Amino acid sequence: MIRPLNKLIVALAAPLLLAAAAAQAADFKPRTLKFSYVQPKESHMGFGVQKFADLVAKKSGDRIKVRTYPNGTLGGDLQTVSALQGGTIEITTLPPGLLVGLAKEYGAFDLPFLFNNFEEADAVLDGPVGKRFLEKAPQGLVGLAYWDHGFRNVSNSKRPIARAEDFEGLKLRAVQAPLMLDTFNALGSNAVPLAFTELFTAMETRAVDGQDNPVVAFETNKFDEVQKHLSTTRHVYNPLVVLISRKVWDSLSADEREILQSAARETSGEQRRVSREMEKRAIDNVRKKGVVVTEVSDAERARMRAKVKPVSDKYTREIGEDVVKAFHAEIEKVRAKVVAHGK
């Protein structure tokens, strides 16, 4: 006769045993995948990478292990993309705009002042437009999912940026993409292309006056040690695209592919939530450390948008008007719902 306690133990253990049996039955080979990324382990990016690694281990019965490499220890973003194409690094995550050198349409993600809020960005990424970009990743890469990086905000060591004119003469590091460089130049600053792994030293030595990144990246990379001012320009929204090497992907079984893709997608919702909560805390934290946080008004943000309109128009033609039109169509759906609900 099975006692009640024993019945409870069996009931609790059954799902775990079934999951383990399923993992054993699936076509998995013991393997370790390197996941390289440029942010610290404590960042919103690091949270996503670790959750993904844990899910892959759980789903594969510990047969597939994901070894994480934070802080750009295996190289900067562009170096890592090249390594993925060669198959020497398996997985990474980065802002999709950095892929513009491989496929010009990825520049759409960096169009300035495209999104007003997270809801608009999520609608594009989770809809047919986002799916299309995942399915048509550049040569040598496979897209798995989108995570959150956040709205980019400008920091510098010289003065607050509250108005469009405040950009004048500042030497700002920009992501190594022509659109981002042209955006800062159009605002009146002097844009300097620089890998993220070189940024802290460049600010510390005053080779550049400032930079732009989501607030969580500002905090976790301790930019407050070399930057006095942070302004909520929110000029570009950056998702993160999770990419795996095509060479590696083609060597995986269908079961292994499903594990990696489902883990990346399951991570997405939780990572976005945590990332956005971290942003709110990060603003409070950097203020306590003495950083002057300047809130940019909607009116001034509109003036900044007007200044960079020639840049948006130029790159819309280069990216492809059909691609940009598709982005705007998804955004307008969200805005129409807001109007309909009177918000």
C-alpha positions as CSV (number, residue, x, y, z in Angstrom):
1,M,0.0,0.0,0.0
2,I,1.4,3.4,-1.0
3,R,1.2,5.9,1.8
4,P,-0.1,9.5,1.1
5,L,3.4,11.0,1.6
6,N,4.9,8.5,-0.9
7,K,2.0,9.3,-3.3
8,L,2.8,13.0,-3.1
9,I,6.5,12.3,-3.7
10,V,5.7,10.2,-6.8
11,A,3.3,12.9,-8.1
12,L,5.9,15.6,-7.7
13,A,8.7,13.6,-9.2
14,A,6.7,12.3,-12.2
15,P,6.9,15.4,-14.4
16,L,10.6,15.7,-13.7
17,L,11.1,12.1,-14.6
18,L,9.1,12.5,-17.8
19,A,11.0,15.6,-18.8
20,A,14.3,13.7,-18.2
21,A,13.1,10.7,-20.2
22,A,12.0,13.0,-23.1
23,A,15.4,14.7,-23.1
24,Q,17.1,11.3,-23.2
25,A,14.9,10.1,-26.0
26,A,15.4,13.2,-28.1
27,D,18.3,13.6,-30.6
28,F,20.7,15.5,-28.4
29,K,24.5,15.2,-28.5
30,P,26.5,16.4,-25.5
31,R,27.9,19.8,-26.6
32,T,29.0,23.1,-25.1
33,L,28.1,26.4,-26.9
34,K,29.9,29.7,-26.4
35,F,27.6,32.7,-25.9
36,S,29.6,35.9,-26.2
37,Y,28.2,39.4,-25.4
38,V,29.7,42.8,-24.6
39,Q,27.8,43.8,-21.4
40,P,28.6,42.8,-17.8
41,K,27.1,39.7,-16.3
42,E,25.0,41.9,-13.9
43,S,23.3,43.7,-16.8
44,H,19.9,43.2,-18.4
45,M,21.8,41.4,-21.2
46,G,23.6,39.2,-18.8
47,F,20.2,38.3,-17.1
48,G,18.8,37.2,-20.5
49,V,21.9,35.1,-21.4
50,Q,21.9,33.3,-18.1
51,K,18.2,32.5,-18.2
52,F,18.6,31.2,-21.7
53,A,21.6,29.0,-20.6
54,D,19.5,27.6,-17.7
55,L,16.6,26.8,-20.0
56,V,18.7,25.1,-22.6
57,A,20.3,22.9,-19.8
58,K,16.9,22.1,-18.4
59,K,15.3,21.3,-21.7
60,S,18.2,19.1,-22.9
61,G,18.6,17.2,-19.7
62,D,22.0,19.0,-19.2
63,R,23.3,17.5,-22.5
64,I,23.6,21.0,-24.1
65,K,25.5,23.5,-22.0
66,V,25.8,27.2,-22.8
67,R,29.0,28.8,-21.5
68,T,28.7,32.5,-21.1
69,Y,31.4,35.1,-22.0
70,P,30.4,38.6,-20.8
71,N,32.2,41.9,-21.0
72,G,33.4,41.4,-24.6
73,T,36.1,38.9,-23.4
74,L,35.9,37.1,-26.8
75,G,35.8,40.4,-28.8
76,G,33.5,43.3,-29.6
77,D,30.2,43.0,-31.4
78,L,31.5,43.1,-35.0
79,Q,34.4,40.7,-34.2
80,T,31.9,38.3,-32.6
81,V,29.6,38.5,-35.6
82,S,32.5,37.5,-37.8
83,A,33.4,34.7,-35.4
84,L,29.8,33.4,-35.7
85,Q,30.0,33.4,-39.4
86,G,33.2,31.4,-39.2
87,G,31.7,29.0,-36.6
88,T,34.3,29.7,-33.9
89,I,31.7,31.3,-31.6
90,E,28.2,29.8,-31.5
91,I,25.8,32.5,-30.1
92,T,25.6,36.2,-29.4
93,T,23.1,39.0,-28.8
94,L,23.4,42.6,-30.0
95,P,21.4,45.5,-31.4
96,P,20.3,44.5,-34.9
97,G,21.4,47.8,-36.4
98,L,25.0,46.6,-36.1
99,L,24.3,44.1,-38.9
100,V,23.8,46.9,-41.4
101,G,27.2,46.2,-42.9
102,L,25.9,42.7,-43.9
103,A,22.3,43.7,-44.8
104,K,21.4,47.4,-45.3
105,E,17.7,46.9,-44.3
106,Y,18.8,46.3,-40.7
107,G,19.4,50.1,-40.6
108,A,15.7,50.5,-40.1
109,F,16.2,49.5,-36.4
110,D,18.4,52.6,-35.9
111,L,16.2,55.2,-37.5
112,P,16.1,58.1,-35.0
113,F,13.0,58.8,-33.0
114,L,11.1,56.0,-34.7
115,F,9.4,54.7,-31.6
116,N,7.7,56.6,-28.8
117,N,7.5,53.8,-26.3
118,F,8.1,50.1,-25.6
119,E,4.6,49.1,-26.8
120,E,5.3,50.4,-30.3
121,A,8.7,48.6,-30.4
122,D,7.3,45.3,-29.1
123,A,4.5,45.4,-31.7
124,V,7.0,45.6,-34.6
125,L,9.3,43.0,-33.2
126,D,6.6,40.5,-32.3
127,G,4.7,41.0,-35.5
128,P,5.3,40.0,-39.1
129,V,8.1,42.6,-39.6
130,G,10.2,41.2,-36.7
131,K,9.6,37.7,-37.9
132,R,10.7,38.5,-41.4
133,F,14.1,39.9,-40.1
134,L,14.6,36.7,-38.0
135,E,13.9,34.5,-40.9
136,K,16.2,36.4,-43.3
137,A,19.2,37.0,-41.1
138,P,22.5,37.9,-42.9
139,Q,24.7,35.3,-44.4
140,G,26.2,32.9,-41.9
141,L,23.7,33.8,-39.1
142,V,20.4,32.5,-37.9
143,G,18.0,34.7,-35.8
144,L,16.4,33.1,-32.8
145,A,14.5,35.8,-30.9
146,Y,14.4,39.5,-29.8
147,W,15.2,40.7,-26.3
148,D,15.3,44.2,-24.8
149,H,18.2,46.6,-24.7
150,G,16.2,49.8,-24.2
151,F,16.0,53.4,-25.4
152,R,19.4,55.0,-26.0
153,N,20.2,58.2,-24.0
154,V,23.1,60.5,-24.3
155,S,25.7,61.1,-21.6
156,N,28.7,63.4,-21.5
157,S,31.2,65.0,-19.2
158,K,30.6,68.6,-20.0
159,R,27.0,69.9,-19.8
160,P,23.3,68.9,-19.7
161,I,21.5,68.2,-22.9
162,A,18.0,69.7,-22.6
163,R,17.6,71.3,-26.0
164,A,18.6,70.4,-29.6
165,E,21.3,73.1,-29.5
166,D,23.1,71.5,-26.6
167,F,24.6,68.8,-28.8
168,E,26.7,71.5,-30.6
169,G,30.5,70.7,-30.5
170,L,30.3,67.6,-28.3
171,K,32.5,64.8,-29.3
172,L,30.3,61.7,-28.9
173,R,31.2,58.1,-29.4
174,A,28.7,56.4,-31.8
175,V,27.9,52.8,-32.7
176,Q,29.9,51.7,-35.7
177,A,27.1,52.2,-38.1
178,P,26.8,55.1,-40.7
179,L,23.3,55.9,-39.7
180,M,24.2,56.5,-36.0
181,L,27.2,58.6,-37.0
182,D,25.1,60.7,-39.3
183,T,22.4,61.2,-36.7
184,F,24.9,62.6,-34.1
185,N,26.5,64.8,-36.7
186,A,23.1,66.2,-37.8
187,L,22.4,67.1,-34.2
188,G,25.6,69.2,-34.2
189,S,28.0,66.9,-32.4
190,N,31.2,65.4,-33.7
191,A,30.5,61.6,-34.0
192,V,33.4,59.2,-33.3
193,P,32.9,55.5,-34.3
194,L,34.3,53.2,-31.6
195,A,33.8,49.7,-30.4
196,F,32.0,49.3,-27.1
197,T,35.0,47.5,-25.5
198,E,37.1,50.7,-26.0
199,L,34.5,53.2,-24.8
200,F,35.2,53.5,-21.1
201,T,38.9,54.2,-21.6
202,A,38.1,56.7,-24.4
203,M,35.8,58.7,-22.0
204,E,38.3,58.3,-19.1
205,T,41.1,59.9,-21.2
206,R,38.7,62.5,-22.7
207,A,39.3,61.2,-26.2
208,V,35.5,61.5,-26.4
209,D,33.2,63.7,-24.3
210,G,30.3,61.2,-24.2
211,Q,28.3,58.4,-25.7
212,D,24.8,57.0,-26.0
213,N,23.4,53.8,-24.4
214,P,20.4,52.5,-22.5
215,V,20.5,53.6,-18.8
216,V,21.1,50.1,-17.6
217,A,24.3,49.8,-19.7
218,F,25.3,53.2,-18.3
219,E,25.0,52.0,-14.7
220,T,26.3,48.5,-15.0
221,N,29.4,49.6,-16.9
222,K,30.1,52.3,-14.2
223,F,30.0,55.2,-16.7
224,D,29.0,57.4,-13.8
225,E,32.7,57.3,-12.9
226,V,33.7,59.3,-16.0
227,Q,30.4,61.0,-17.0
228,K,28.7,63.8,-15.1
229,H,25.5,64.3,-17.3
230,L,22.9,61.9,-18.5
231,S,19.9,63.2,-20.7
232,T,16.8,61.2,-21.6
233,T,17.0,61.9,-25.3
234,R,15.5,58.4,-26.0
235,H,16.5,59.0,-29.7
236,V,16.8,55.3,-30.7
237,Y,15.2,52.2,-29.3
238,N,17.5,49.1,-29.4
239,P,16.1,45.6,-29.2
240,L,18.6,42.8,-29.0
241,V,18.6,40.1,-31.6
242,V,19.8,36.6,-30.5
243,L,21.9,35.1,-33.2
244,I,23.5,31.6,-33.7
245,S,26.1,30.7,-36.2
246,R,24.7,29.2,-39.4
247,K,27.5,26.6,-39.5
248,V,26.6,25.5,-36.0
249,W,22.9,25.6,-36.7
250,D,23.2,23.3,-39.8
251,S,25.1,20.8,-37.7
252,L,22.3,20.5,-35.1
253,S,19.5,18.0,-35.1
254,A,15.9,19.2,-35.3
255,D,15.4,18.5,-31.6
256,E,18.5,20.6,-30.7
257,R,17.3,23.5,-32.9
258,E,13.9,23.4,-31.2
259,I,15.5,23.5,-27.8
260,L,17.6,26.6,-28.6
261,Q,14.8,28.5,-30.4
262,S,12.2,27.8,-27.8
263,A,14.6,28.8,-25.0
264,A,15.5,32.1,-26.7
265,R,11.8,32.9,-27.2
266,E,10.8,31.9,-23.7
267,T,13.5,34.1,-22.3
268,S,12.2,37.1,-24.2
269,G,9.2,38.1,-22.1
270,E,11.0,37.8,-18.8
271,Q,14.1,39.5,-20.1
272,R,12.1,42.5,-21.3
273,R,10.3,42.8,-18.0
274,V,13.5,42.7,-16.0
275,S,15.3,45.0,-18.4
276,R,12.7,47.7,-18.1
277,E,12.5,47.4,-14.3
278,M,16.3,47.7,-14.2
279,E,16.0,50.9,-16.3
280,K,13.8,52.6,-13.6
281,R,16.2,51.5,-10.8
282,A,19.2,52.6,-12.8
283,I,18.0,56.2,-13.2
284,D,17.6,56.4,-9.4
285,N,20.9,54.8,-8.7
286,V,23.0,57.0,-11.0
287,R,21.3,60.1,-9.5
288,K,22.4,59.0,-6.0
289,K,25.9,58.6,-7.4
290,G,25.9,62.3,-8.4
291,V,25.0,62.1,-12.1
292,V,22.9,65.0,-13.2
293,V,19.9,63.4,-15.0
294,T,18.2,65.9,-17.4
295,E,14.7,65.0,-18.5
296,V,14.2,66.0,-22.2
297,S,10.7,67.3,-22.9
298,D,8.5,65.9,-25.7
299,A,8.7,69.3,-27.4
300,E,12.5,69.3,-27.4
301,R,12.5,65.8,-28.6
302,A,10.3,66.8,-31.5
303,R,12.8,69.5,-32.3
304,M,15.6,67.0,-32.3
305,R,13.5,64.7,-34.6
306,A,13.1,67.6,-37.0
307,K,16.9,68.2,-37.1
308,V,17.6,64.6,-38.1
309,K,14.8,64.3,-40.6
310,P,17.2,64.6,-43.6
311,V,19.1,61.7,-42.1
312,S,15.9,59.6,-41.7
313,D,14.9,60.4,-45.3
314,K,18.3,59.6,-46.7
315,Y,18.5,56.2,-45.0
316,T,14.9,55.3,-45.7
317,R,15.9,55.4,-49.4
318,E,19.0,53.3,-48.7
319,I,17.3,50.8,-46.4
320,G,14.2,50.4,-48.7
321,E,11.0,52.4,-48.5
322,D,9.0,49.3,-48.3
323,V,10.9,48.1,-45.2
324,V,10.5,51.4,-43.4
325,K,6.8,51.6,-44.5
326,A,6.2,48.2,-42.9
327,F,7.7,49.5,-39.6
328,H,5.5,52.5,-39.6
329,A,2.4,50.5,-40.4
330,E,2.9,48.4,-37.3
331,I,3.6,51.4,-35.2
332,E,0.4,53.2,-36.5
333,K,-1.7,50.2,-35.4
334,V,-0.5,50.7,-31.8
335,R,-1.1,54.4,-31.9
336,A,-4.6,54.0,-33.3
337,K,-5.5,51.6,-30.4
338,V,-4.2,54.2,-27.9
339,V,-6.4,56.9,-29.5
340,A,-9.4,54.6,-29.7
341,H,-9.1,53.9,-25.9
342,G,-8.7,57.6,-25.2
343,K,-5.2,57.3,-23.6
